Amino acid sequence: MPATFAEQYRSLLKDVFLDLARKELEQGADGLTYADIYAEQGKPDFALAYLSLIDVSDEVKRAIFARAYERRAEISEEKAEAFDRQFHRPFPLIKLEAQKDRLSAQQVRQGRRVRREPKTLRVY
């Protein structure tokens, strides 16, 4: 039997994001809406925190979590291109992080655990 969303991604949860999500939900926030918002902003850590606390299907959770990684990859690539134009040189480490995020999104969509190497560099 495949692992549940909670079982697969529990190790990626960070207390700081989970605490924030809990406080927002206690104040009446809609967890699914917040997860969607953070996914659109390319913030998988925040999206995961909300997704871990709400009651929706694992399929929906995976789709939102994967979208957060995909969006972060898009944002990273846009930032690398902007820096390339601004500083007239490539920024391969940012593009490498974008590739890792795309791989993570693919793993989530396939129902596999995300195996992330230590981050290289985040500029933003």
MMTF fields as JSON, N, C-alpha, C and O atoms, coordinates in Angstrom:
{
  "mmtfVersion": "1.0.0",
  "mmtfProducer": "UNKNOWN",
  "numBonds": 495,
  "numAtoms": 496,
  "numGroups": 124,
  "numChains": 1,
  "numModels": 1,
  "chainsPerModel": [1],
  "groupsPerChain": [124],
  "chainIdList": ["A"],
  "bondAtomList": [4, 2, 8, 6, 12, 10, 16, 14, 20, 18, 24, 22, 28, 26, 32, 30, 36, 34, 40, 38, 44, 42, 48, 46, 52, 50, 56, 54, 60, 58, 64, 62, 68, 66, 72, 70, 76, 74, 80, 78, 84, 82, 88, 86, 92, 90, 96, 94, 100, 98, 104, 102, 108, 106, 112, 110, 116, 114, 120, 118, 124, 122, 128, 126, 132, 130, 136, 134, 140, 138, 144, 142, 148, 146, 152, 150, 156, 154, 160, 158, 164, 162, 168, 166, 172, 170, 176, 174, 180, 178, 184, 182, 188, 186, 192, 190, 196, 194, 200, 198, 204, 202, 208, 206, 212, 210, 216, 214, 220, 218, 224, 222, 228, 226, 232, 230, 236, 234, 240, 238, 244, 242, 248, 246, 252, 250, 256, 254, 260, 258, 264, 262, 268, 266, 272, 270, 276, 274, 280, 278, 284, 282, 288, 286, 292, 290, 296, 294, 300, 298, 304, 302, 308, 306, 312, 310, 316, 314, 320, 318, 324, 322, 328, 326, 332, 330, 336, 334, 340, 338, 344, 342, 348, 346, 352, 350, 356, 354, 360, 358, 364, 362, 368, 366, 372, 370, 376, 374, 380, 378, 384, 382, 388, 386, 392, 390, 396, 394, 400, 398, 404, 402, 408, 406, 412, 410, 416, 414, 420, 418, 424, 422, 428, 426, 432, 430, 436, 434, 440, 438, 444, 442, 448, 446, 452, 450, 456, 454, 460, 458, 464, 462, 468, 466, 472, 470, 476, 474, 480, 478, 484, 482, 488, 486, 492, 490],
  "bondOrderList": [1, 1, 1, 1, 1, 1, 1, 1, 1, 1, 1, 1, 1, 1, 1, 1, 1, 1, 1, 1, 1, 1, 1, 1, 1, 1, 1, 1, 1, 1, 1, 1, 1, 1, 1, 1, 1, 1, 1, 1, 1, 1, 1, 1, 1, 1, 1, 1, 1, 1, 1, 1, 1, 1, 1, 1, 1, 1, 1, 1, 1, 1, 1, 1, 1, 1, 1, 1, 1, 1, 1, 1, 1, 1, 1, 1, 1, 1, 1, 1, 1, 1, 1, 1, 1, 1, 1, 1, 1, 1, 1, 1, 1, 1, 1, 1, 1, 1, 1, 1, 1, 1, 1, 1, 1, 1, 1, 1, 1, 1, 1, 1, 1, 1, 1, 1, 1, 1, 1, 1, 1, 1, 1],
  "groupList": [{"groupName": "MET", "atomNameList": ["N", "CA", "C", "O"], "elementList": ["N", "C", "C", "O"], "formalChargeList": [0, 0, 0, 0], "bondAtomList": [1, 0, 2, 1, 3, 2], "bondOrderList": [1, 1, 2], "singleLetterCode": "M", "chemCompType": "L-PEPTIDE LINKING"}, {"groupName": "PRO", "atomNameList": ["N", "CA", "C", "O"], "elementList": ["N", "C", "C", "O"], "formalChargeList": [0, 0, 0, 0], "bondAtomList": [1, 0, 2, 1, 3, 2], "bondOrderList": [1, 1, 2], "singleLetterCode": "P", "chemCompType": "L-PEPTIDE LINKING"}, {"groupName": "ALA", "atomNameList": ["N", "CA", "C", "O"], "elementList": ["N", "C", "C", "O"], "formalChargeList": [0, 0, 0, 0], "bondAtomList": [1, 0, 2, 1, 3, 2], "bondOrderList": [1, 1, 2], "singleLetterCode": "A", "chemCompType": "L-PEPTIDE LINKING"}, {"groupName": "THR", "atomNameList": ["N", "CA", "C", "O"], "elementList": ["N", "C", "C", "O"], "formalChargeList": [0, 0, 0, 0], "bondAtomList": [1, 0, 2, 1, 3, 2], "bondOrderList": [1, 1, 2], "singleLetterCode": "T", "chemCompType": "L-PEPTIDE LINKING"}, {"groupName": "PHE", "atomNameList": ["N", "CA", "C", "O"], "elementList": ["N", "C", "C", "O"], "formalChargeList": [0, 0, 0, 0], "bondAtomList": [1, 0, 2, 1, 3, 2], "bondOrderList": [1, 1, 2], "singleLetterCode": "F", "chemCompType": "L-PEPTIDE LINKING"}, {"groupName": "GLU", "atomNameList": ["N", "CA", "C", "O"], "elementList": ["N", "C", "C", "O"], "formalChargeList": [0, 0, 0, 0], "bondAtomList": [1, 0, 2, 1, 3, 2], "bondOrderList": [1, 1, 2], "singleLetterCode": "E", "chemCompType": "L-PEPTIDE LINKING"}, {"groupName": "GLN", "atomNameList": ["N", "CA", "C", "O"], "elementList": ["N", "C", "C", "O"], "formalChargeList": [0, 0, 0, 0], "bondAtomList": [1, 0, 2, 1, 3, 2], "bondOrderList": [1, 1, 2], "singleLetterCode": "Q", "chemCompType": "L-PEPTIDE LINKING"}, {"groupName": "TYR", "atomNameList": ["N", "CA", "C", "O"], "elementList": ["N", "C", "C", "O"], "formalChargeList": [0, 0, 0, 0], "bondAtomList": [1, 0, 2, 1, 3, 2], "bondOrderList": [1, 1, 2], "singleLetterCode": "Y", "chemCompType": "L-PEPTIDE LINKING"}, {"groupName": "ARG", "atomNameList": ["N", "CA", "C", "O"], "elementList": ["N", "C", "C", "O"], "formalChargeList": [0, 0, 0, 0], "bondAtomList": [1, 0, 2, 1, 3, 2], "bondOrderList": [1, 1, 2], "singleLetterCode": "R", "chemCompType": "L-PEPTIDE LINKING"}, {"groupName": "SER", "atomNameList": ["N", "CA", "C", "O"], "elementList": ["N", "C", "C", "O"], "formalChargeList": [0, 0, 0, 0], "bondAtomList": [1, 0, 2, 1, 3, 2], "bondOrderList": [1, 1, 2], "singleLetterCode": "S", "chemCompType": "L-PEPTIDE LINKING"}, {"groupName": "LEU", "atomNameList": ["N", "CA", "C", "O"], "elementList": ["N", "C", "C", "O"], "formalChargeList": [0, 0, 0, 0], "bondAtomList": [1, 0, 2, 1, 3, 2], "bondOrderList": [1, 1, 2], "singleLetterCode": "L", "chemCompType": "L-PEPTIDE LINKING"}, {"groupName": "LYS", "atomNameList": ["N", "CA", "C", "O"], "elementList": ["N", "C", "C", "O"], "formalChargeList": [0, 0, 0, 0], "bondAtomList": [1, 0, 2, 1, 3, 2], "bondOrderList": [1, 1, 2], "singleLetterCode": "K", "chemCompType": "L-PEPTIDE LINKING"}, {"groupName": "ASP", "atomNameList": ["N", "CA", "C", "O"], "elementList": ["N", "C", "C", "O"], "formalChargeList": [0, 0, 0, 0], "bondAtomList": [1, 0, 2, 1, 3, 2], "bondOrderList": [1, 1, 2], "singleLetterCode": "D", "chemCompType": "L-PEPTIDE LINKING"}, {"groupName": "VAL", "atomNameList": ["N", "CA", "C", "O"], "elementList": ["N", "C", "C", "O"], "formalChargeList": [0, 0, 0, 0], "bondAtomList": [1, 0, 2, 1, 3, 2], "bondOrderList": [1, 1, 2], "singleLetterCode": "V", "chemCompType": "L-PEPTIDE LINKING"}, {"groupName": "GLY", "atomNameList": ["N", "CA", "C", "O"], "elementList": ["N", "C", "C", "O"], "formalChargeList": [0, 0, 0, 0], "bondAtomList": [1, 0, 2, 1, 3, 2], "bondOrderList": [1, 1, 2], "singleLetterCode": "G", "chemCompType": "PEPTIDE LINKING"}, {"groupName": "ILE", "atomNameList": ["N", "CA", "C", "O"], "elementList": ["N", "C", "C", "O"], "formalChargeList": [0, 0, 0, 0], "bondAtomList": [1, 0, 2, 1, 3, 2], "bondOrderList": [1, 1, 2], "singleLetterCode": "I", "chemCompType": "L-PEPTIDE LINKING"}, {"groupName": "HIS", "atomNameList": ["N", "CA", "C", "O"], "elementList": ["N", "C", "C", "O"], "formalChargeList": [0, 0, 0, 0], "bondAtomList": [1, 0, 2, 1, 3, 2], "bondOrderList": [1, 1, 2], "singleLetterCode": "H", "chemCompType": "L-PEPTIDE LINKING"}],
  "groupTypeList": [0, 1, 2, 3, 4, 2, 5, 6, 7, 8, 9, 10, 10, 11, 12, 13, 4, 10, 12, 10, 2, 8, 11, 5, 10, 5, 6, 14, 2, 12, 14, 10, 3, 7, 2, 12, 15, 7, 2, 5, 6, 14, 11, 1, 12, 4, 2, 10, 2, 7, 10, 9, 10, 15, 12, 13, 9, 12, 5, 13, 11, 8, 2, 15, 4, 2, 8, 2, 7, 5, 8, 8, 2, 5, 15, 9, 5, 5, 11, 2, 5, 2, 4, 12, 8, 6, 4, 16, 8, 1, 4, 1, 10, 15, 11, 10, 5, 2, 6, 11, 12, 8, 10, 9, 2, 6, 6, 13, 8, 6, 14, 8, 8, 13, 8, 8, 5, 1, 11, 3, 10, 8, 13, 7],
  "groupIdList": [1, 2, 3, 4, 5, 6, 7, 8, 9, 10, 11, 12, 13, 14, 15, 16, 17, 18, 19, 20, 21, 22, 23, 24, 25, 26, 27, 28, 29, 30, 31, 32, 33, 34, 35, 36, 37, 38, 39, 40, 41, 42, 43, 44, 45, 46, 47, 48, 49, 50, 51, 52, 53, 54, 55, 56, 57, 58, 59, 60, 61, 62, 63, 64, 65, 66, 67, 68, 69, 70, 71, 72, 73, 74, 75, 76, 77, 78, 79, 80, 81, 82, 83, 84, 85, 86, 87, 88, 89, 90, 91, 92, 93, 94, 95, 96, 97, 98, 99, 100, 101, 102, 103, 104, 105, 106, 107, 108, 109, 110, 111, 112, 113, 114, 115, 116, 117, 118, 119, 120, 121, 122, 123, 124],
  "secStructList": [7, 7, 7, 7, 2, 2, 2, 2, 2, 4, 4, 4, 7, 7, 2, 2, 2, 2, 2, 2, 2, 2, 2, 2, 2, 2, 6, 6, 7, 7, 2, 2, 2, 2, 2, 2, 2, 2, 2, 2, 6, 6, 7, 2, 2, 2, 2, 2, 2, 2, 2, 2, 2, 1, 7, 1, 7, 2, 2, 2, 2, 2, 2, 2, 2, 2, 2, 2, 2, 2, 2, 2, 2, 2, 2, 2, 2, 2, 2, 2, 2, 2, 2, 2, 2, 2, 2, 6, 1, 7, 7, 2, 2, 2, 2, 2, 2, 2, 2, 2, 2, 2, 2, 2, 2, 2, 2, 2, 2, 6, 6, 7, 7, 7, 7, 7, 7, 7, 7, 7, 7, 7, 7, 7],
  "xCoordList": [0.847, 0.0, 0.891, 1.812, 0.623, 1.449, 1.3, 0.261, 2.358, 2.347, 1.409, 1.199, 0.857, -0.01, 0.849, 2.061, 0.208, 0.894, 1.611, 2.775, 0.918, 1.493, 2.727, 3.727, 2.666, 3.805, 5.003, 6.147, 4.727, 5.807, 6.549, 7.769, 5.827, 6.429, 6.598, 7.0, 6.295, 6.448, 7.883, 8.092, 8.846, 10.247, 10.643, 11.645, 9.88, 10.176, 9.554, 9.911, 8.627, 7.938, 8.895, 9.693, 8.792, 9.603, 8.662, 7.625, 9.048, 8.186, 7.774, 6.634, 8.676, 8.367, 7.189, 6.325, 7.144, 6.048, 4.779, 3.677, 4.948, 3.803, 3.131, 1.903, 3.924, 3.365, 2.598, 1.509, 3.154, 2.475, 1.147, 0.129, 1.166, -0.05, -1.105, -2.282, -0.691, -1.645, -2.308, -3.522, -1.501, -2.044, -3.047, -4.109, -2.712, -3.628, -4.933, -6.014, -4.83, -6.027, -6.889, -8.117, -6.242, -6.98, -7.752, -8.789, -7.228, -7.892, -8.927, -9.481, -9.182, -10.242, -9.797, -10.644, -8.515, -8.036, -8.451, -8.584, -8.647, -8.96, -7.631, -6.922, -7.303, -6.02, -5.78, -4.658, -6.81, -6.654, -6.332, -5.49, -7.003, -6.734, -5.3, -4.595, -4.879, -3.511, -2.486, -1.477, -2.738, -1.821, -1.714, -0.623, -2.853, -2.859, -2.068, -1.289, -2.274, -1.571, -0.063, 0.698, 0.362, 1.798, 2.364, 3.51, 1.586, 2.049, 2.271, 3.266, 1.365, 1.488, 2.684, 3.261, 3.06, 4.221, 5.525, 6.606, 5.422, 6.607, 7.232, 8.455, 6.388, 6.876, 6.398, 5.411, 7.105, 6.654, 6.65, 5.821, 7.56, 7.58, 6.289, 5.725, 5.828, 4.582, 3.394, 2.517, 3.377, 2.272, 2.17, 1.074, 3.306, 3.307, 2.748, 2.007, 3.095, 2.59, 1.061, 0.427, 0.481, -0.984, -1.585, -2.591, -0.963, -1.493, -1.474, -2.338, -0.494, -0.404, -1.495, -1.771, -2.108, -3.097, -4.547, -5.466, -4.761, -6.134, -6.597, -5.796, -7.901, -8.507, -9.003, -10.164, -8.098, -8.442, -7.713, -6.837, -8.077, -7.477, -5.975, -5.477, -5.28, -3.838, -3.545, -2.519, -4.422, -4.244, -4.226, -3.385, -5.138, -5.189, -3.938, -3.338, -3.551, -2.358, -1.12, -0.296, -0.989, 0.171, 0.192, 1.247, -0.953, -1.022, -0.588, 0.162, -1.046, -0.687, 0.787, 1.48, 1.263, 2.661, 3.598, 4.609, 3.26, 4.073, 4.065, 5.097, 2.921, 2.827, 3.708, 4.275, 3.828, 4.695, 6.151, 6.857, 6.59, 7.957, 8.112, 9.112, 7.121, 7.196, 7.253, 8.026, 6.437, 6.408, 7.728, 8.225, 8.302, 9.584, 10.662, 11.547, 10.587, 11.532, 11.376, 12.371, 10.145, 9.898, 10.463, 11.125, 10.2, 10.675, 12.206, 12.81, 12.829, 14.292, 14.866, 15.844, 14.262, 14.745, 14.585, 15.469, 13.455, 13.256, 14.3, 14.834, 14.594, 15.596, 16.983, 17.744, 17.314, 18.622, 18.759, 19.818, 17.699, 17.737, 17.866, 18.598, 17.164, 17.265, 18.677, 19.227, 19.255, 20.629, 21.613, 22.568, 21.366, 22.227, 22.245, 23.304, 21.074, 20.981, 21.618, 22.328, 21.362, 21.862, 23.38, 24.045, 23.921, 25.346, 26.184, 27.401, 25.536, 26.217, 27.057, 28.174, 26.49, 27.137, 26.068, 25.033, 26.305, 25.304, 25.31, 26.286, 24.211, 24.058, 23.625, 22.457, 24.581, 24.236, 23.71, 22.93, 24.113, 23.63, 22.139, 21.438, 21.662, 20.231, 19.475, 18.426, 20.015, 19.373, 19.421, 18.496, 20.487, 20.581, 19.487, 18.858, 19.262, 18.187, 16.822, 15.954, 16.637, 15.381, 15.202, 14.096, 16.26, 16.193, 15.823, 15.019, 16.409, 16.094, 14.62, 13.96, 14.113, 12.703, 11.793, 10.771, 12.147, 11.338, 11.354, 10.331, 12.509, 12.604, 11.741, 11.047, 11.785, 10.956, 9.476, 8.717, 9.065, 7.664, 7.279, 6.198, 8.167, 7.9, 7.768, 6.881, 8.64, 8.575, 7.266, 6.657, 6.83, 5.574, 4.413, 3.554, 4.383, 3.284, 3.239, 2.17, 4.39, 4.455, 4.194, 4.19, 3.977, 3.694, 4.939, 4.853, 6.099, 7.356, 7.824, 7.411, 8.691, 9.271, 10.206, 10.878, 10.245, 11.159, 12.491, 12.578, 13.51, 14.859, 15.648, 16.104, 15.791, 16.487, 17.902, 18.147, 18.816, 20.19, 20.225, 19.306, 21.263, 21.381, 21.337, 21.882, 20.697, 20.548, 21.909, 22.795, 22.041, 23.275, 23.167, 23.838, 22.34, 22.261, 20.869, 20.364, 20.267, 19.007, 19.282, 19.74, 19.01, 19.365, 18.253, 18.503, 17.051, 15.908, 15.278, 14.305],
  "yCoordList": [-1.186, 0.0, 1.248, 1.351, 2.185, 3.393, 4.227, 4.222, 4.93, 5.787, 6.972, 7.42, 7.463, 8.638, 9.878, 9.851, 10.95, 12.229, 12.618, 13.017, 12.499, 12.881, 12.043, 12.575, 10.749, 9.874, 10.213, 10.219, 10.491, 10.745, 12.04, 12.1, 13.073, 14.404, 14.964, 16.116, 14.166, 14.601, 15.059, 16.032, 14.376, 14.723, 16.075, 16.656, 16.581, 17.883, 19.045, 20.203, 18.729, 19.777, 20.471, 19.833, 21.768, 22.558, 23.217, 23.771, 23.142, 23.626, 25.083, 25.443, 25.911, 27.334, 27.554, 28.388, 26.826, 26.973, 26.323, 26.834, 25.194, 24.488, 25.317, 25.383, 25.945, 26.802, 27.979, 28.313, 28.596, 29.708, 29.256, 29.935, 28.128, 27.608, 27.293, 27.608, 26.681, 26.371, 27.632, 27.67, 28.662, 29.919, 30.528, 30.996, 30.521, 31.076, 30.285, 30.867, 28.966, 28.136, 28.321, 28.302, 28.498, 28.742, 30.055, 30.212, 31.003, 32.297, 32.278, 33.317, 31.092, 30.962, 30.979, 31.022, 30.948, 30.945, 29.65, 28.6, 29.747, 28.582, 27.972, 28.552, 26.814, 26.177, 25.857, 25.989, 25.441, 25.122, 26.374, 26.344, 27.464, 28.73, 29.188, 29.608, 29.106, 29.515, 28.618, 29.109, 27.311, 26.385, 26.756, 26.752, 27.075, 27.502, 28.792, 28.912, 29.737, 31.029, 30.822, 31.363, 30.044, 29.81, 28.992, 29.2, 28.076, 27.318, 28.265, 28.147, 29.183, 30.153, 31.074, 31.563, 31.315, 32.151, 31.352, 31.911, 30.04, 29.2, 28.934, 28.926, 28.714, 28.49, 27.125, 27.041, 26.062, 24.721, 24.464, 23.695, 25.092, 24.881, 25.368, 24.694, 26.53, 27.065, 26.224, 25.877, 25.904, 25.113, 23.775, 23.34, 23.126, 21.832, 21.943, 21.068, 23.0, 23.174, 23.211, 22.528, 23.998, 24.072, 22.751, 22.299, 22.128, 20.867, 19.772, 18.895, 19.822, 18.791, 18.941, 18.003, 20.111, 20.378, 20.365, 20.498, 20.209, 20.253, 18.877, 17.969, 18.752, 17.485, 17.554, 17.868, 17.255, 17.081, 15.83, 15.308, 15.363, 14.122, 14.273, 15.367, 13.166, 13.17, 13.603, 14.23, 13.279, 13.678, 15.202, 15.753, 15.871, 17.337, 17.905, 18.853, 17.324, 17.797, 17.663, 18.576, 16.521, 16.32, 17.333, 17.863, 17.589, 18.543, 19.937, 20.607, 20.37, 21.701, 21.754, 22.722, 20.722, 20.687, 20.668, 21.37, 19.877, 19.831, 21.189, 21.638, 21.833, 23.15, 24.169, 25.053, 24.057, 24.975, 24.823, 25.816, 23.586, 23.364, 23.88, 24.512, 23.605, 24.067, 25.585, 26.153, 26.217, 27.684, 28.253, 29.24, 27.64, 28.116, 27.956, 28.802, 26.879, 26.683, 27.791, 28.328, 28.136, 29.224, 30.543, 31.276, 30.833, 32.085, 32.109, 33.138, 30.986, 30.906, 31.15, 31.882, 30.54, 30.723, 32.171, 32.725, 32.776, 34.191, 35.059, 35.985, 34.763, 35.525, 35.331, 36.291, 34.105, 33.839, 34.607, 35.162, 34.637, 35.374, 36.876, 37.562, 37.377, 38.807, 39.16, 40.187, 38.318, 38.555, 38.467, 39.24, 37.517, 37.371, 38.666, 39.129, 39.235, 40.506, 41.649, 42.479, 41.685, 42.783, 42.744, 43.777, 41.561, 41.448, 40.88, 40.746, 40.545, 40.073, 38.826, 38.696, 37.923, 36.625, 35.623, 36.021, 34.342, 33.341, 33.069, 33.343, 32.534, 32.147, 30.671, 30.365, 29.772, 28.346, 27.712, 26.762, 28.212, 27.595, 27.837, 26.983, 28.983, 29.255, 28.324, 27.786, 28.14, 27.23, 25.787, 25.014, 25.422, 24.084, 23.874, 22.816, 24.87, 24.778, 24.645, 23.916, 25.338, 25.226, 23.802, 23.263, 23.204, 21.813, 20.876, 19.961, 21.108, 20.285, 20.432, 19.456, 21.669, 21.893, 21.184, 20.619, 21.207, 20.495, 18.988, 18.318, 18.461, 17.047, 16.741, 15.725, 17.607, 17.419, 17.412, 16.588, 18.315, 18.365, 17.061, 16.52, 16.567, 15.312, 14.16, 13.317, 14.124, 13.07, 13.141, 12.108, 14.341, 14.5, 14.012, 13.272, 14.417, 14.004, 12.485, 11.911, 11.847, 10.389, 9.669, 8.439, 10.44, 9.845, 9.315, 8.471, 9.818, 9.384, 10.427, 11.585, 9.996, 10.926, 11.881, 11.509, 13.1, 14.099, 13.912, 13.938, 13.727, 13.584, 14.806, 14.9, 15.715, 16.968, 16.94, 16.552, 17.357, 17.553, 18.901, 19.705, 19.151, 20.469, 21.578, 21.435, 22.651, 23.766, 24.383, 24.438, 24.837, 25.502, 26.968, 27.424, 27.705, 29.138, 29.628, 29.32, 30.368, 31.046, 32.527, 33.016, 33.236, 34.646, 35.54, 36.701, 35.05, 35.906, 35.541, 36.172],
  "zCoordList": [0.0, 0.0, 0.0, 0.81, -0.897, -0.939, 0.325, 0.985, 0.635, 1.827, 1.613, 0.486, 2.7, 2.611, 2.423, 2.634, 2.026, 1.847, 3.137, 3.112, 4.25, 5.547, 5.868, 6.35, 5.606, 5.886, 4.996, 5.45, 3.744, 2.801, 3.063, 2.912, 3.454, 3.5, 4.905, 5.066, 5.919, 7.312, 7.594, 8.318, 7.036, 7.309, 6.717, 7.134, 5.759, 5.154, 5.928, 5.714, 6.825, 7.587, 8.548, 9.234, 8.576, 9.51, 10.511, 10.147, 11.77, 12.848, 12.676, 12.97, 12.209, 12.084, 11.13, 11.403, 10.029, 9.074, 9.6, 9.404, 10.268, 10.836, 11.923, 11.986, 12.77, 13.832, 13.238, 13.704, 12.23, 11.569, 10.96, 11.099, 10.299, 9.676, 10.734, 10.555, 11.819, 12.898, 13.436, 13.636, 13.67, 14.198, 13.228, 13.639, 11.943, 10.94, 10.887, 10.803, 10.936, 10.89, 12.142, 12.064, 13.288, 14.533, 14.47, 15.115, 13.679, 13.525, 12.401, 12.041, 11.851, 10.864, 9.414, 8.521, 9.152, 7.776, 7.072, 7.7, 5.778, 4.952, 4.502, 3.68, 5.04, 4.775, 3.314, 2.827, 2.614, 1.203, 0.393, -0.504, 0.713, 0.03, 0.298, -0.62, 1.546, 1.885, 1.187, 0.68, 1.157, 0.475, -1.002, -1.573, -1.617, -3.026, -3.226, -4.171, -2.342, -2.442, -2.343, -3.146, -1.363, -1.201, -2.357, -2.755, -2.895, -4.061, -5.24, -5.955, -5.437, -6.536, -6.326, -7.297, -5.086, -4.786, -4.831, -4.646, -5.078, -5.142, -3.795, -3.658, -2.793, -1.433, -0.922, -0.191, -1.313, -0.927, 0.575, 1.062, 1.32, 2.775, 3.42, 4.281, 3.004, 3.536, 3.064, 3.854, 1.776, 1.231, 1.958, 2.311, 2.179, 2.864, 4.279, 4.727, 4.97, 6.332, 6.347, 7.152, 5.469, 5.412, 4.956, 5.503, 3.946, 3.433, 4.49, 4.498, 5.377, 6.414, 7.474, 8.221, 7.535, 8.587, 8.101, 8.909, 6.81, 6.299, 5.846, 5.618, 5.725, 5.344, 3.905, 3.644, 2.982, 1.575, 1.097, 1.788, -0.07, -0.57, -0.802, -1.069, -0.696, -0.947, -2.382, -2.645, -3.287, -4.694, -4.83, -5.54, -4.161, -4.186, -3.529, -4.035, -2.403, -1.7, -2.581, -2.644, -3.263, -4.127, -5.274, -5.624, -5.84, -6.962, -6.515, -7.224, -5.366, -4.862, -4.478, -4.793, -3.803, -3.368, -4.588, -4.609, -5.579, -6.803, -7.501, -8.0, -7.534, -8.167, -7.452, -8.094, -6.144, -5.389, -5.847, -6.027, -6.031, -6.521, -7.959, -8.298, -8.785, -10.177, -10.256, -11.027, -9.463, -9.471, -8.958, -9.499, -7.918, -7.416, -8.49, -8.615, -9.258, -10.36, -11.394, -11.88, -11.73, -12.693, -12.174, -12.909, -10.92, -10.312, -10.31, -10.613, -9.972, -9.959, -11.346, -11.498, -12.355, -13.72, -14.175, -14.829, -13.826, -14.166, -13.489, -14.1, -12.228, -11.488, -12.103, -12.227, -12.485, -13.109, -14.424, -14.715, -15.204, -16.468, -16.229, -16.942, -15.237, -14.914, -14.446, -14.844, -13.61, -13.154, -14.315, -14.397, -15.206, -16.381, -17.195, -17.619, -17.405, -18.151, -17.369, -17.936, -16.079, -15.256, -15.086, -15.169, -14.851, -14.533, -15.677, -15.549, -16.795, -18.009, -17.764, -18.262, -16.987, -16.775, -16.333, -15.799, -16.549, -16.171, -14.665, -13.967, -14.2, -12.801, -12.75, -12.512, -12.976, -13.09, -11.805, -11.87, -10.65, -9.413, -9.204, -8.662, -9.629, -9.52, -10.459, -10.104, -11.657, -12.617, -12.122, -12.373, -11.425, -10.846, -9.8, -9.762, -8.962, -7.965, -8.649, -8.168, -9.751, -10.499, -11.019, -10.979, -11.498, -11.968, -10.819, -10.991, -9.659, -8.486, -8.106, -7.75, -8.187, -7.861, -8.859, -8.468, -10.125, -11.13, -10.868, -11.015, -10.484, -10.148, -8.921, -8.887, -7.929, -6.732, -7.097, -6.588, -7.966, -8.4, -9.085, -8.851, -9.926, -10.627, -9.627, -9.764, -8.634, -7.619, -6.838, -6.556, -6.489, -5.757, -6.616, -6.136, -7.869, -8.764, -8.941, -9.147, -8.86, -8.997, -7.677, -7.622, -6.62, -5.32, -4.626, -3.733, -5.045, -4.435, -3.437, -3.481, -2.541, -1.565, -2.276, -3.239, -1.803, -2.344, -1.646, -0.418, -2.437, -1.895, -2.337, -3.477, -1.428, -1.738, -1.197, -0.054, -2.037, -1.586, -0.877, -1.031, -0.112, 0.524, -0.531, -1.625, -0.189, -1.115, -1.412, -0.558, -2.634, -2.997, -2.624, -1.698, -3.328, -3.093, -3.463, -4.543, -2.596, -2.889, -2.797, -1.764, -3.856, -3.927, -3.438, -3.112, -3.375, -3.04, -1.754, -1.341]
}
